Amino acid sequence: QADAAAVYSAYINSLTQDATGFGATQPSPIQIGNGVAAARGSYTGVFGQTQVEGEVTTLVAGGGGWIFDTWASAGTLRVKARKWRATLRRARSN
């Protein structure tokens, strides 16, 4: 069974297929919601003709990997990521 870091790495590898100038951080282990183990990292790259930056949070639940990717044009991710993190903090495992 995959863990959150493995899901993150697989997703990041898939993004490299469609981007140029791509770079990503290693996943950092985090907990979200009521103690759900997850991984988080960030990336930048050019997709088509647009420079983007993104933040990826992954977790494994219910037998499958979950990927949450919030992205925006370069320089605008901070506000969007802050709102998205607030949403993820409310996540619960059942």
C-alpha positions in Angstrom: 0.0 0.0 0.0 1.3 3.4 -0.9 1.8 6.2 1.6 1.2 9.9 1.2 4.8 10.6 0.2 4.7 8.0 -2.5 1.4 9.4 -3.9 3.0 12.8 -3.9 6.0 11.6 -5.8 4.0 9.8 -8.4 1.8 12.8 -9.0 4.8 15.2 -9.3 6.4 12.8 -11.8 3.2 12.9 -13.9 3.3 16.7 -13.9 6.8 16.7 -15.5 5.3 15.2 -18.6 3.4 18.4 -19.4 5.8 21.1 -18.2 9.0 22.8 -19.0 11.4 24.3 -16.4 9.7 22.2 -13.8 11.0 22.0 -10.2 9.4 20.5 -7.1 10.2 20.1 -3.4 10.5 16.8 -1.6 7.3 16.0 0.3 7.1 17.0 3.9 5.0 14.8 6.3 2.1 16.7 7.9 -1.1 16.0 9.7 -4.4 17.5 8.6 -7.9 17.5 10.1 -8.2 15.2 13.1 -4.7 13.7 12.7 -4.8 12.4 9.1 -1.3 11.6 7.9 -0.5 13.5 4.7 2.4 14.9 2.7 2.8 18.4 1.2 5.2 20.0 -1.2 5.3 22.7 -3.9 6.2 23.0 -7.5 6.8 25.6 -10.3 6.8 25.1 -14.0 5.7 26.4 -17.4 2.5 24.7 -18.7 1.8 25.7 -22.2 2.9 29.4 -22.1 1.9 30.0 -18.5 4.3 30.1 -15.5 2.5 28.5 -12.6 3.3 27.6 -9.0 1.4 25.0 -7.1 1.1 23.3 -3.7 0.2 19.6 -3.5 -1.2 17.8 -0.5 -1.6 14.0 -0.7 -3.0 11.4 1.7 -4.1 7.8 1.6 -7.6 6.9 2.8 -10.2 4.3 2.1 -7.6 2.2 0.2 -6.7 4.9 -2.3 -4.5 7.9 -2.8 -6.0 11.4 -2.7 -4.4 14.4 -4.4 -5.2 18.0 -3.7 -3.4 20.4 -6.1 -3.9 24.1 -5.7 -2.1 26.2 -8.3 -2.1 29.7 -9.7 -0.1 31.9 -12.0 3.4 32.8 -10.7 3.3 35.1 -7.7 -0.3 34.7 -6.8 -0.4 31.3 -5.0 0.0 32.5 -1.4 -3.6 33.8 -0.9 -5.1 30.8 -2.7 -3.0 28.3 -0.8 -3.9 29.9 2.6 -7.7 29.4 1.8 -7.1 25.8 0.6 -5.1 24.9 3.7 -8.0 26.1 5.9 -10.3 23.7 4.0 -8.0 20.8 4.4 -7.6 21.5 8.2 -11.3 20.5 8.5 -10.7 17.1 6.9 -11.7 14.1 9.0 -11.0 10.4 8.8 -13.8 8.0 9.4 
